[in-house]
């Protein structure tokens, strides 16, 4: 009875083969020490929202606006 069961039942619904995943970091031995490097090939480029750009362009002299945009940008990517 167990031999009759399908070991991969999900293949009925998805015929595509799974792709290879890229690693976020890789390790390399440099001068006898292992070091960690970011794999930047598939990293998304960070961009400033057009809304924030307009705020900065329109109110370039307003310190509060500049500080607000800077805080939002750094808080989003600060981990």
ZAKOL-794848 format. One record per atom (N, C-alpha, C): residue number from 1; residue in one letter; atom name; x, y, z. Coordinates in steps of 0.05 Angstrom, whole numbers. Layout:
<nodes>
  resi  resn  name      xx      yy      zz
   NUM     A    CA       X       Y       Z
...
</nodes>
This chain:
<nodes>
  resi  resn  name      xx      yy      zz
     1     X     N      16     -24       0
     1     X    CA       0       0       0
     1     X     C      17      25       0
     2     X     N      39      26      16
     2     X    CA      57      49      17
     2     X     C      71      53     -10
     3     X     N      78      32     -24
     3     X    CA      91      34     -50
     3     X     C      73      48     -70
     4     X     N      47      47     -67
     4     X    CA      29      59     -86
     4     X     C      26      89     -82
     5     X     N      35     100     -59
     5     X    CA      32     128     -53
     5     X     C      52     144     -70
     6     X     N      44     169     -76
     6     X    CA      61     187     -92
     6     X     C      80     202     -73
     7     X     N     107     199     -76
     7     X    CA     125     213     -58
     7     X     C     127     243     -64
     8     X     N     117     252     -86
     8     X    CA     118     280     -94
     8     X     C      90     289    -104
     9     X     N      71     290     -86
     9     X    CA      43     296     -94
     9     X     C      40     324    -106
    10     X     N      57     342     -99
    10     X    CA      54     370    -109
    10     X     C      61     373    -139
    11     X     N      76     354    -150
    11     X    CA      83     355    -178
    11     X     C      59     354    -197
    12     X     N      37     343    -187
    12     X    CA      13     343    -203
    12     X     C       3     371    -210
    13     X     N       8     389    -192
    13     X    CA      -2     416    -194
    13     X     C      18     436    -205
    14     X     N      44     430    -202
    14     X    CA      64     448    -212
    14     X     C      85     432    -228
    15     X     N      85     436    -254
    15     X    CA     102     420    -271
    15     X     C     130     433    -275
    16     X     N     134     457    -266
    16     X    CA     160     470    -270
    16     X     C     180     460    -250
    17     X     N     204     458    -259
    17     X    CA     226     449    -242
    17     X     C     235     472    -224
    18     X     N     241     467    -199
    18     X    CA     251     488    -182
    18     X     C     277     499    -192
    19     X     N     281     525    -190
    19     X    CA     305     538    -198
    19     X     C     326     538    -176
    20     X     N     350     545    -184
    20     X    CA     372     547    -164
    20     X     C     369     574    -149
    21     X     N     375     573    -124
    21     X    CA     374     598    -109
    21     X     C     402     610    -106
    22     X     N     403     636    -106
    22     X    CA     429     649    -102
    22     X     C     433     655     -73
    23     X     N     457     652     -64
    23     X    CA     463     658     -36
    23     X     C     466     688     -31
    24     X     N     460     696      -8
    24     X    CA     463     724       0
    24     X     C     492     731       7
    25     X     N     506     711      18
    25     X    CA     534     715      26
    25     X     C     550     691      17
    26     X     N     576     695      16
    26     X    CA     594     673      10
    26     X     C     619     677      27
    27     X     N     633     655      31
    27     X    CA     657     655      48
    27     X     C     681     650      30
    28     X     N     703     664      37
    28     X    CA     728     661      22
    28     X     C     751     662      42
    29     X     N     771     645      38
    29     X    CA     794     646      55
    29     X     C     814     666      44
    30     X     N     820     686      60
    30     X    CA     839     707      52
    30     X     C     861     708      73
    31     X     N     885     704      64
    31     X    CA     908     704      81
    31     X     C     905     685     105
    32     X     N     894     662     100
    32     X    CA     891     642     121
    32     X     C     867     645     139
    33     X     N     851     667     135
    33     X    CA     828     672     152
    33     X     C     803     672     134
    34     X     N     781     660     145
    34     X    CA     756     660     130
    34     X     C     742     687     133
    35     X     N     733     697     111
    35     X    CA     718     723     111
    35     X     C     692     720      98
    36     X     N     672     736     106
    36     X    CA     645     735      95
    36     X     C     642     758      75
    37     X     N     631     753      52
    37     X    CA     626     774      32
    37     X     C     597     773      23
    38     X     N     586     797      18
    38     X    CA     559     798       7
    38     X     C     559     792     -22
    39     X     N     540     777     -31
    39     X    CA     537     772     -60
    39     X     C     519     794     -71
    40     X     N     532     814     -83
    40     X    CA     518     838     -92
    40     X     C     506     835    -120
    41     X     N     509     812    -133
    41     X    CA     500     808    -160
    41     X     C     469     811    -162
    42     X     N     454     800    -143
    42     X    CA     425     802    -144
    42     X     C     413     820    -124
    43     X     N     429     838    -112
    43     X    CA     419     856     -92
    43     X     C     402     878    -107
    44     X     N     379     884     -96
    44     X    CA     364     906    -108
    44     X     C     377     933    -103
    45     X     N     374     951    -122
    45     X    CA     385     978    -118
    45     X     C     366     994    -101
    46     X     N     376    1007     -81
    46     X    CA     359    1025     -64
    46     X     C     356    1051     -78
    47     X     N     331    1060     -79
    47     X    CA     324    1085     -91
    47     X     C     307    1102     -73
    48     X     N     309    1127     -76
    48     X    CA     292    1145     -61
    48     X     C     266    1149     -76
    49     X     N     244    1147     -61
    49     X    CA     217    1150     -73
    49     X     C     215    1177     -87
    50     X     N     200    1177    -110
    50     X    CA     196    1203    -124
    50     X     C     182    1223    -106
    51     X     N     165    1214     -88
    51     X    CA     151    1232     -70
    51     X     C     171    1246     -52
    52     X     N     190    1231     -41
    52     X    CA     211    1243     -24
    52     X     C     229    1261     -40
    53     X     N     235    1253     -65
    53     X    CA     252    1271     -82
    53     X     C     239    1298     -87
    54     X     N     212    1297     -92
    54     X    CA     198    1322     -96
    54     X     C     198    1339     -70
    55     X     N     195    1326     -47
    55     X    CA     196    1341     -22
    55     X     C     223    1354     -19
    56     X     N     244    1340     -25
    56     X    CA     271    1351     -22
    56     X     C     276    1373     -42
    57     X     N     267    1370     -66
    57     X    CA     271    1391     -87
    57     X     C     255    1416     -81
    58     X     N     230    1412     -73
    58     X    CA     212    1435     -68
    58     X     C     220    1450     -43
    59     X     N     227    1435     -22
    59     X    CA     233    1448       4
    59     X     C     262    1443      12
    60     X     N     280    1448      -6
    60     X    CA     308    1443      -1
    60     X     C     319    1458      23
    61     X     N     307    1482      28
    61     X    CA     318    1498      50
    61     X     C     305    1491      77
    62     X     N     284    1474      77
    62     X    CA     270    1468     102
    62     X     C     284    1444     116
    63     X     N     296    1449     138
    63     X    CA     312    1429     152
    63     X     C     294    1407     163
    64     X     N     269    1413     171
    64     X    CA     251    1392     181
    64     X     C     244    1372     160
    65     X     N     240    1381     135
    65     X    CA     234    1363     113
    65     X     C     258    1345     107
    66     X     N     282    1356     106
    66     X    CA     306    1340     101
    66     X     C     310    1320     123
    67     X     N     306    1327     148
    67     X    CA     309    1309     170
    67     X     C     289    1286     169
    68     X     N     264    1293     162
    68     X    CA     243    1273     160
    68     X     C     249    1252     139
    69     X     N     257    1261     115
    69     X    CA     264    1243      93
    69     X     C     288    1226     101
    70     X     N     308    1238     113
    70     X    CA     332    1223     122
    70     X     C     324    1201     142
    71     X     N     308    1208     162
    71     X    CA     299    1189     182
    71     X     C     283    1166     170
    72     X     N     265    1172     152
    72     X    CA     249    1151     139
    72     X     C     267    1132     123
    73     X     N     286    1143     109
    73     X    CA     303    1127      91
    73     X     C     321    1110     108
    74     X     N     334    1121     129
    74     X    CA     353    1105     145
    74     X     C     338    1085     162
    75     X     N     314    1092     173
    75     X    CA     300    1073     190
    75     X     C     291    1049     174
    76     X     N     284    1052     149
    76     X    CA     274    1029     133
    76     X     C     296    1009     128
    77     X     N     321    1017     125
    77     X    CA     342    1000     118
    77     X     C     363     996     140
    78     X     N     356    1003     164
    78     X    CA     374    1000     187
    78     X     C     367     974     202
    79     X     N     384     954     200
    79     X    CA     379     929     215
    79     X     C     403     922     229
</nodes>
